Amino acid sequence: MPQKLVAKEFVEKAKFIPILDVRSPGEYKKGHIPGANSMCLFTDEERAKVGTCYKQIGKEKAVEMGLEFVGPKLHQFVKTAKKFAVDGEILVYCWRGGMRSGSMAWLLETAGLKVYLLEGGYKAYRNFVLSQFAQDLKLCVLGGKTGSGKTELLHVIKSHGHQILDLEGIAKHRGSAFGHFGMEAQPSSEHFENLLAKEILALDVSKPIWVEDESRHIGKVFMDVVFYNKIRNAPILFMDISVETRLPHLVKVYAGYPKEDIAMALGKIQRRLGGNWHQLALKALDVGDFAEVAKITLTYYDKAYMFGLHQRENPQIRPIEVNTIDPNLQYEAILPLIKEF
C-alpha cells in the first residue's frame, strides 16, 4: 500500500528518490515540483474530455472514458517508472492527491515498486511553497543602478561564505528590457516560486541572506507579493557607481547581440525614454556606438531606480561610493558594511 507524505516530508525524500508528476502536460508546464519528471496519465486533450464528461454526464461515465484513454499506456507507465525508480522506490503526485496519483500508485505497486504519495497533491505543495515566503527571513539587499554588476558581486559574496538568492538567475532574466538576451526561456511565475522555495529550503533562515534589489517583476515573472514586500522592507547596501564606470560593463554584456534585437528592446522603453532620446539611441545603434546607446538608456533606468529606492516604506539605506566594476574589488570595498548587516 502506498505511503502518504505531507509536502515537507515529500520534498525531503525527493533528495534521494525521483518524482513522477502524473498531471497533464499543461499543468506540468505551468508549474511543478522542481526535479519532477512528467509522466502524464492523460494528455491535455484527454483530460479536458474526461472533465467535460464528468460535469455533463457523471463520475461513472468519466471513469470509463479515463480507462479507455489510459489502458493502452499501462505497460509504458510501468517501464518508465522502473527506469526512474531508485532501489525500487518512486514518488508520485497529481493535483489534489486523488484518483490520478492513486491509480498510478496502485499500478506501480502491483508491478513491484514502493510508491510514496504526496498527501493533498500539488495543491498542498503550493501551500508549502508559499509558507516559505511567509516565514521570518533575514534578507539583506544589494542595491545599485543598472550596470553596477550586482549579480556578479552577489556570487562573489557567496564565494566568501555568505548566503544568497540569485533571483535573476532563477527567473532567467536580468531585469531590464534587454534582460532576456542570452538567457533561457523564463519559467512561469508559479514555477519561479517553486524554484525560489527550493533555494530557500537549502539555506539557514536564521542567518542573513543576500538578494539583489529588484522590482516585483523580473521580465515576465512576478514575485510573490509577501516575498517582494520583505525585500522592500529589508536593509539595503547601495553601491553608488558613476555612469562612466558602468558603461564599459553594459557594452561588454550587450554589444555582442544583434542590432535588431537591441532595437526591439529599445522599442519596449520608447515611451519612457521619450521620442527624441529613442531616436538618438537608434541612430547611435545604427553606427555601432553602443556606449552612447547604453548612456541614453541609463537616463531612464537611473532615474527609475533612484525613484524606487527612495519609495521604500522603511528606508534602511546604507550608501557607499564604489569606483570599480570588478566584483572582487567591489567586495573588498563593501566588506566593512557587509559585516554590519
C-alpha positions in Angstrom: 0.0 0.0 0.0 1.4 3.4 -0.9 2.6 5.6 1.9 1.3 9.2 2.1 3.7 12.0 2.9 3.0 15.7 3.7 4.7 18.2 1.5 7.7 18.8 3.7 8.4 15.0 4.0 7.8 14.5 0.3 10.3 17.2 -0.7 12.8 15.9 1.8 12.5 12.4 0.4 12.8 13.8 -3.2 16.5 14.5 -2.4 17.1 10.7 -2.8 14.1 9.3 -4.7 12.8 10.5 -8.1 9.4 12.1 -8.5 6.7 11.4 -11.1 4.2 14.1 -11.9 1.2 12.4 -13.4 -0.8 15.5 -14.2 -1.3 16.7 -17.8 1.5 18.4 -19.8 -0.2 21.8 -19.5 -0.4 21.5 -15.7 3.3 20.4 -15.5 4.4 23.3 -17.8 2.6 25.9 -15.6 4.5 24.7 -12.5 5.8 21.5 -10.9 7.9 20.3 -8.1 11.5 21.1 -9.1 13.2 17.9 -10.4 9.9 16.1 -11.0 9.6 14.0 -14.2 6.4 14.4 -16.2 4.6 11.1 -16.8 1.1 12.3 -17.6 -1.8 10.0 -17.1 -3.8 12.0 -19.6 -2.8 14.4 -22.4 -4.3 17.9 -22.2 -7.0 16.9 -24.7 -7.9 13.7 -22.8 -8.1 15.5 -19.5 -10.4 18.1 -21.0 -12.7 15.4 -22.4 -12.8 13.4 -19.1 -13.6 16.6 -17.2 -16.4 17.6 -19.6 -17.8 14.1 -19.3 -17.7 14.3 -15.5 -19.6 17.6 -15.5 -22.2 16.8 -18.2 -22.8 13.0 -17.6 -21.3 11.9 -14.3 -18.4 10.3 -12.5 -19.1 6.7 -13.6 -19.0 7.5 -17.3 -16.0 9.8 -16.9 -14.1 6.9 -15.1 -14.9 4.6 -18.0 -13.6 7.2 -20.5 -10.5 7.6 -18.5 -9.8 3.9 -18.5 -10.2 3.8 -22.3 -7.5 6.5 -22.6 -5.2 5.0 -20.0 -5.5 1.3 -20.8 -3.1 1.2 -23.8 -0.5 3.1 -21.8 -0.2 0.9 -18.7 2.8 -1.1 -19.9 4.7 2.0 -20.8 3.9 3.7 -17.5 5.5 0.7 -15.6 8.6 0.7 -17.9 9.1 4.4 -17.4 8.6 4.3 -13.6 11.0 1.4 -13.2 13.6 3.3 -15.3 13.3 6.3 -12.9 12.9 4.4 -9.6 15.9 4.1 -7.2 16.1 0.8 -5.3 12.5 0.1 -6.4 11.1 3.3 -4.8 9.3 6.2 -6.5 7.4 9.4 -5.5 4.1 10.2 -7.2 1.8 13.2 -7.2 -1.2 14.7 -9.0 -3.2 17.9 -8.5 -5.1 17.1 -5.3 -3.7 13.6 -4.4 -6.8 12.0 -5.7 -7.7 9.5 -8.4 -4.8 10.1 -10.8 -2.0 9.6 -8.4 -3.9 6.9 -6.5 -4.5 4.9 -9.7 -0.9 5.3 -10.7 0.3 4.2 -7.3 -1.9 1.1 -7.5 -0.5 0.2 -10.9 3.2 0.7 -9.9 2.9 -1.1 -6.6 1.2 -4.0 -8.4 4.3 -4.0 -10.7 6.5 -4.3 -7.7 7.5 -0.7 -6.8 7.3 1.0 -3.5 5.3 4.2 -4.0 5.1 7.4 -1.9 2.2 9.7 -2.5 2.0 13.4 -1.8 -0.9 14.0 0.6 -3.1 16.7 -0.8 -1.2 16.7 -4.1 0.5 19.6 -5.9 -2.1 21.9 -4.3 -0.7 21.1 -0.9 2.8 21.5 -2.2 1.9 25.0 -3.4 0.7 26.0 0.1 4.0 24.7 1.4 5.9 26.8 -1.1 4.0 30.0 -0.1 4.7 29.3 3.6 8.5 29.6 2.8 8.0 33.2 1.8 5.8 34.0 4.9 8.5 32.9 7.4 10.9 35.3 9.0 13.8 35.8 6.5 16.8 37.9 7.3 17.1 39.4 3.9 19.9 41.9 3.1 19.5 43.7 -0.2 22.4 44.6 -2.6 21.4 47.7 -4.5 22.9 49.7 -7.3 21.9 51.3 -10.6 21.7 49.3 -13.9 25.1 48.1 -15.0 26.7 48.0 -11.5 27.4 44.3 -11.8 25.3 43.3 -8.8 24.7 39.7 -10.0 28.5 39.1 -10.4 29.1 40.7 -7.0 26.3 38.6 -5.4 28.2 35.4 -6.4 31.5 36.7 -5.1 29.7 37.4 -1.8 28.6 33.7 -1.9 32.1 32.5 -2.6 33.1 34.2 0.7 30.7 32.1 2.7 27.6 34.2 2.7 24.1 33.1 1.8 22.5 34.4 -1.4 19.4 34.1 -3.5 20.0 34.8 -7.2 16.6 36.0 -8.2 17.6 36.9 -11.7 19.3 33.5 -12.2 16.1 31.8 -11.1 13.9 34.0 -13.3 16.3 33.6 -16.3 16.2 37.3 -16.8 18.4 40.3 -15.9 15.5 42.6 -15.2 15.7 45.3 -17.9 14.2 45.4 -21.4 17.4 43.8 -22.5 17.5 41.3 -19.7 16.4 38.3 -21.8 19.4 38.5 -24.1 21.4 35.2 -24.0 19.1 33.7 -21.4 17.0 30.5 -21.4 13.2 30.7 -21.6 11.7 32.1 -18.4 9.7 29.9 -16.0 6.1 30.8 -15.2 5.6 33.0 -12.2 4.3 29.9 -10.4 7.3 27.8 -11.2 9.6 30.7 -10.3 8.1 30.5 -6.8 8.6 26.7 -6.7 12.3 27.2 -7.6 12.8 30.0 -5.2 11.3 28.0 -2.4 13.7 25.2 -3.1 16.6 27.6 -2.8 15.3 28.9 0.5 14.9 25.4 1.9 18.6 24.8 1.3 19.5 27.9 3.4 19.8 28.6 7.1 17.0 31.1 7.5 18.3 32.2 10.9 21.3 33.8 9.1 21.4 36.7 6.7 20.5 36.1 3.0 21.7 38.5 0.3 19.5 39.3 -2.6 19.6 41.9 -5.4 17.3 44.9 -5.3 14.6 44.1 -7.8 11.2 45.4 -9.0 8.4 43.0 -8.4 8.5 41.7 -12.0 11.7 40.3 -13.5 10.9 40.1 -17.2 7.6 38.2 -17.4 8.0 36.7 -13.9 6.1 38.3 -11.0 7.4 37.7 -7.5 5.1 36.6 -4.7 3.9 39.8 -3.0 4.8 38.6 0.5 8.3 37.9 -0.5 8.6 41.1 -2.5 7.5 43.1 0.5 10.2 41.5 2.6 12.7 42.8 0.0 11.2 46.2 0.1 11.4 46.4 3.9 14.9 44.9 4.3 18.1 46.9 4.8 19.9 47.8 1.6 23.5 48.3 0.8 23.5 50.8 -2.1 26.6 50.9 -4.3 26.8 54.3 -5.9 28.8 53.8 -9.1 29.3 56.5 -11.8 27.9 56.2 -15.3 31.4 56.3 -16.7 32.4 53.3 -14.6 29.2 51.3 -15.5 29.1 52.0 -19.3 32.0 49.6 -20.3 30.3 46.8 -18.4 27.0 47.3 -20.2 28.7 47.5 -23.6 30.6 44.2 -22.8 27.4 42.4 -21.8 25.0 43.6 -24.6 27.0 44.8 -27.6 27.5 41.3 -29.0 23.8 40.8 -29.6 22.2 41.5 -33.0 21.3 45.2 -33.6 17.8 44.2 -34.5 17.2 42.6 -31.0 18.7 45.7 -29.3 16.4 48.0 -31.4 13.4 45.9 -30.4 14.3 46.2 -26.8 14.7 49.9 -27.1 11.2 50.0 -28.6 9.8 48.5 -25.3 11.0 51.5 -23.4 10.4 54.1 -26.1 7.7 55.9 -24.2 9.7 56.0 -21.0 12.8 57.3 -22.8 10.9 59.9 -24.8 10.7 60.1 -28.6 13.8 62.2 -29.1 16.0 60.0 -26.9 14.7 56.9 -28.5 15.6 58.2 -32.0 19.0 59.3 -30.8 19.6 55.8 -29.4 18.6 54.2 -32.6 20.9 56.4 -34.6 23.8 55.5 -32.2 22.9 51.9 -32.6 22.9 52.2 -36.4 26.6 53.4 -36.4 27.7 50.9 -33.7 28.1 53.4 -30.9 27.0 51.0 -28.2 28.4 53.2 -25.4 26.1 56.0 -26.5 23.1 53.6 -26.6 23.8 52.5 -23.1 24.3 56.0 -21.9 20.9 57.1 -23.3 19.1 54.1 -21.8 20.6 54.9 -18.4 18.9 58.3 -18.4 15.7 56.4 -17.9 16.9 53.4 -15.8 18.9 55.5 -13.3 16.0 57.9 -12.7 13.6 55.0 -12.3 15.9 53.1 -9.9 16.5 56.1 -7.7 12.8 56.8 -7.5 12.1 53.3 -6.4 15.0 53.3 -3.9 13.5 56.3 -2.1 10.0 54.9 -2.2 10.8 52.3 0.4 8.4 52.4 3.3 11.1 51.8 5.9 14.3 53.1 4.3 17.3 51.5 5.8 19.7 52.6 3.0 23.5 52.3 3.5 25.1 54.1 0.6 28.8 53.6 -0.4 30.6 55.1 -3.3 32.3 52.4 -5.4 34.7 53.2 -8.2 35.1 49.8 -9.9 33.0 47.3 -11.8 35.4 44.4 -10.8 33.3 42.2 -8.4 36.2 41.2 -6.3 37.3 44.8 -5.8 33.7 45.7 -5.1 33.6 43.0 -2.4 36.6 44.5 -0.7 35.1 47.9 -0.8 31.7 46.9 0.7 33.1 44.3 3.2 33.0 46.7 6.2 29.3 47.3 5.6 28.5 43.6 4.9 29.8 42.9 8.4 27.3 45.3 9.9 24.3 43.6 8.3 
